[in-house]
Every structure is written in C-alpha cells, then in structure tokens.
C-alpha cells in the first residue's frame, strides 16, 4: 500500500545546512509536501512540489524530487534555532489535489547553538 | 475565526466512555479533514468532508468512530466505547479551493 518513510532524528549546528530525506511509494501522487510542527502547535505547510518538477526553491528552503527513485528531500540553508521542529513529508493520495494525504512519521530537527 | 479551532484541547476519559471532539474550520473553507497522530507516528487520515458530497470515511479505524459536519461548517468526531489504543492527538484541518491544509492545534485524548 501507500507508505512514506523518513528518518526520525537530525541534529545540526546553527548556521549549517540541514537535509531531511523522505521516500514514498505512490507513483501516482501529484503533489508532495513538507509540513512543520512546532511544539504544542498545529502543522504548518512549509512548501510543496508538483510531481513534474525536479526542484523548487523558496528562500532558505530547497526541495529536490527524484521521481524515478521516489525520493524527496528538504534542504534548509543557514539553519537557525527557530527551525527546531518536527518536519513531516506527505504525498497526495493518488492524483487528486485533495487534503487526503499520506504522512511520514516526521523527522525531529534539533538545532544546536 | 482566524484559524481552525478545536476543542477540547485535552480530554482524559475512562475506557468504555464515549467522547466528542469538535472542530470549527476557517470560515469559507469547503473541505474539512480529521487526522490522528499517535505517539511517535505520522498523521493518519480518518475522514474528509467536501461541500455537500458524501464524506470519505475510508480512514476510520472501526465503527466506533464517526463524524458529522453540520451546516457545512462545524464538525464533531465521536468515538464510542473508547479503548486505550484510541489515545492520540486528533487533528482537524480545513482547506479552500487551493487545497492547502490549515491545521488546528489538536485535541489530545487520553484513555485510561
């Protein structure tokens, strides 16, 4: 069935780049997403990419998509302590653009000063 | 309101009791979703309402779970005869035509 996998934990130093990786199984997914969850808060959409794109850049965020390998990554440049949070990768369920998403387990990003 | 509002924020109940969780979506959003986040797990889709269409209930884990959306706005998720494995954070989200999900802060359910 559909599945999304992420590593559970990443620790970086402030100012370094962070790369969070994700693999997915549903090749028909049209959209892939990165959500951020700060402690005690709801999830917030960070960015998304259409499946026909290879890369999307948005300020400090770069999303890379390798559709052949079904691999998605999120790079955060110049990581700050405020970036400490749980990051969820998600794929749309099938080819529709609904909010019915398949989420990974989340990667906890720890940023050390 | 400005965002998705959920209540209660915390609920502790005894095994076997029924619970109701409420979600007030962003005004004007036509789609409403319920997800469940168990400890150490990703979000699990439960149910999806879109306008006046029949809801997509494909994620509900058992017939003890049900949800309704009255007047196309507020939604209530009901869990009957709660079990300890129902303990989780229940997240509600709404979206407009863009498809972007806006999440509430969740209702943390603990079943003793």
Interface residues (C-beta under 8 A of the other chain):
Chain A: X4 X31 X40 X41 X42 X43 X44 X45 X88 X90 X93 X97 X98 X99 X100 X101 X102 X103 X104 X105 X106
Chain B: X4 X31 X33 X35 X40 X41 X42 X43 X44 X45 X48 X50 X56 X59 X91 X93 X95 X99 X100 X101 X102 X103 X104 X105 X106
